[in-house]
Amino acid sequence: MTDVRRVEIEYCTRCRWLPRATWLAQELLTTFEAELTELALRPGTGGVFVVRVGDEVVWDRRAQGFPEPTAVKRAVRDRVAPGKSLGHSEK
């Protein structure tokens, strides 16, 4: 069973999306530092940019475009800390 408090960001190395992935990771760790057990960055290829919580894909660039941090925070919050306020970023 996968830990549902583990977040993984898979990003395309050929597209040079590491800075985008690390920025999003920082946003998630700042918001959910007490709720997450792990946040992993996973190098990939082929234009991939996917965010997973446990085994569940919560954001896929191919289907949804590049995420705004607030959208990903909401998706993560709904799985790891339902009811947690995201403060000003929810408005």
Phi and psi in degrees as a GROMACS rama.xvg file:
@    title "Ramachandran Plot"
@    xaxis  label "Phi"
@    yaxis  label "Psi"
@TYPE xy
-84.0959  141.632  THR-2
-69.094  118.394  ASP-3
-75.6654  -2.21435  VAL-4
-101.764  14.2612  ARG-5
-102.074  128.21  ARG-6
-112.168  139.503  VAL-7
-128.286  133.124  GLU-8
-115.429  112.893  ILE-9
-98.8198  128.812  GLU-10
-134.167  155.007  TYR-11
-83.1549  121.884  CYS-12
-74.3864  -34.9658  THR-13
-66.5641  -30.5909  ARG-14
-83.0647  -6.75165  CYS-15
61.5191  46.8409  ARG-16
-94.7373  11.9868  TRP-17
-57.9099  -46.2077  LEU-18
-58.1499  -40.0433  PRO-19
-64.7458  -42.2042  ARG-20
-65.979  -41.3656  ALA-21
-69.9992  -35.2361  THR-22
-63.5645  -45.3561  TRP-23
-64.5886  -39.5888  LEU-24
-60.0911  -43.159  ALA-25
-61.9674  -42.9665  GLN-26
-60.1263  -44.4128  GLU-27
-68.4805  -42.0187  LEU-28
-66.5206  -35.8183  LEU-29
-66.2465  -41.0061  THR-30
-76.8645  -36.9762  THR-31
-120.156  36.1753  PHE-32
-60.6298  -30.6954  GLU-33
-88.6738  -19.0665  ALA-34
-95.5421  -27.9726  GLU-35
-88.8783  143.653  LEU-36
-94.4494  -24.1214  THR-37
-163.694  147.026  GLU-38
-133.211  120.428  LEU-39
-114.568  142.692  ALA-40
-104.131  126.878  LEU-41
-120.469  111.129  ARG-42
-64.0862  139.265  PRO-43
-143.797  -172.169  GLY-44
-140.919  178.448  THR-45
77.4434  23.6756  GLY-46
78.1931  18.553  GLY-47
-74.0565  139.033  VAL-48
-152.006  96.636  PHE-49
-128.482  136.68  VAL-50
-112.417  127.914  VAL-51
-121.25  144.374  ARG-52
-116.262  114.677  VAL-53
62.5335  -128.597  GLY-54
-94.6308  -2.8799  ASP-55
-90.848  127.615  GLU-56
-76.2066  121.794  VAL-57
-107.386  -14.0599  VAL-58
-154.286  131.232  TRP-59
-132.911  117.304  ASP-60
-55.9093  -36.7427  ARG-61
-62.5834  -35.8621  ARG-62
-93.074  -30.6959  ALA-63
-121.076  -2.64955  GLN-64
79.3184  -179.335  GLY-65
-71.4121  137.279  PHE-66
-82.1201  147.364  PRO-67
-80.4414  143.82  GLU-68
-53.365  -38.8998  PRO-69
-61.3  -39.4794  THR-70
-64.6233  -41.6994  ALA-71
-69.6277  -40.1328  VAL-72
-58.6051  -42.1822  LYS-73
-62.6249  -44.3152  ARG-74
-63.2701  -42.5788  ALA-75
-67.7264  -46.799  VAL-76
-56.0801  -43.7405  ARG-77
-61.3293  -21.1457  ASP-78
-101.684  -33.0588  ARG-79
-107.671  -22.1426  VAL-80
-150.864  60.6199  ALA-81
-54.1177  136.505  PRO-82
91.8705  -14.4353  GLY-83
-68.2942  132.484  LYS-84
-76.8881  138.535  SER-85
-96.2794  10.0182  LEU-86
65.3209  -140.193  GLY-87
-63.4871  -22.4844  HIS-88
-73.8819  -9.86948  SER-89
-86.3088  -12.4918  GLU-90
